[in-house]
């Protein structure tokens, strides 16, 4: 049975591309907050084909304590993937990660503990 692990994710973007042999691939980039006030930026390719949504250690592209750093790294990863898609002739209208998107969820977590 497929497990789901999305708790703690504050923002997520999904891009659709193609791999080297022309097969469709799904790229997911997300920002999550873990215990100890740790921000994590993750990136997976075709995670929907895995037996579990549980992130692997190598899915993490950033871990740190500053939200701005996490936003910067997430947007860098997103921009890199969008650039590849555009070079492949694919359009992407994905929006960048913003502090405005993340803060309401962080405030809800903080005040409703």
MOKABEL-V545145 format. One record per residue. N is the residue number from 1. RES is the residue in three letters. SS is DSSP state (a for helix, b for strand, c for the rest). PHI is phi in whole degrees, 0 to 359 (NA if undefined). NEAR is the number of other C-alpha atoms within 10 Angstrom. Layout:
n	res	ss	phi	near
N	RES	SS	PHI	NEAR
N	RES	SS	PHI	NEAR
This chain:
n	res	ss	phi	near
1	UNK	c	NA	5
2	UNK	c	281	9
3	UNK	b	265	10
4	UNK	c	236	11
5	UNK	c	224	10
6	UNK	c	243	13
7	UNK	c	299	9
8	UNK	c	94	16
9	UNK	b	282	18
10	UNK	b	259	18
11	UNK	b	200	17
12	UNK	b	207	17
13	UNK	b	231	16
14	UNK	b	237	15
15	UNK	b	241	18
16	UNK	b	248	17
17	UNK	b	221	22
18	UNK	b	229	15
19	UNK	c	273	10
20	UNK	c	295	7
21	UNK	c	256	6
22	UNK	c	90	8
23	UNK	c	279	8
24	UNK	b	293	11
25	UNK	b	226	17
26	UNK	b	244	16
27	UNK	b	252	18
28	UNK	b	239	18
29	UNK	b	238	23
30	UNK	b	216	25
31	UNK	b	241	26
32	UNK	b	226	20
33	UNK	b	242	20
34	UNK	b	250	13
35	UNK	c	303	7
36	UNK	c	84	7
37	UNK	c	62	11
38	UNK	b	266	15
39	UNK	b	269	24
40	UNK	b	230	26
41	UNK	b	251	26
42	UNK	b	240	25
43	UNK	b	214	23
44	UNK	b	228	18
45	UNK	b	239	18
46	UNK	c	57	12
47	UNK	a	295	17
48	UNK	a	293	14
49	UNK	a	269	10
50	UNK	c	282	11
51	UNK	c	287	11
52	UNK	b	221	14
53	UNK	c	280	14
54	UNK	c	302	14
55	UNK	c	296	15
56	UNK	c	266	11
57	UNK	a	301	8
58	UNK	a	280	9
59	UNK	a	281	16
60	UNK	b	279	16
61	UNK	b	254	17
62	UNK	b	200	18
63	UNK	b	221	18
64	UNK	b	189	14
65	UNK	c	256	13
66	UNK	c	250	12
67	UNK	a	300	19
68	UNK	a	300	13
69	UNK	a	296	16
70	UNK	a	296	26
71	UNK	a	298	23
72	UNK	a	299	16
73	UNK	a	293	20
74	UNK	a	296	27
75	UNK	a	290	19
76	UNK	a	296	14
77	UNK	a	297	18
78	UNK	a	298	23
79	UNK	a	298	15
80	UNK	a	299	11
81	UNK	a	292	18
82	UNK	a	296	20
83	UNK	a	299	15
84	UNK	a	296	13
85	UNK	a	300	17
86	UNK	a	294	12
87	UNK	a	295	10
88	UNK	c	277	11
89	UNK	c	85	10
90	UNK	c	259	13
91	UNK	c	268	14
92	UNK	c	216	14
93	UNK	c	251	7
94	UNK	c	291	12
95	UNK	c	269	10
96	UNK	c	291	16
97	UNK	c	288	23
98	UNK	c	229	14
99	UNK	a	298	12
100	UNK	a	300	8
101	UNK	a	287	12
102	UNK	a	274	17
103	UNK	a	303	13
104	UNK	a	300	12
105	UNK	a	291	14
106	UNK	a	294	14
107	UNK	a	295	10
108	UNK	a	299	10
109	UNK	a	298	11
110	UNK	a	294	9
111	UNK	a	275	7
112	UNK	c	253	7
113	UNK	c	294	5
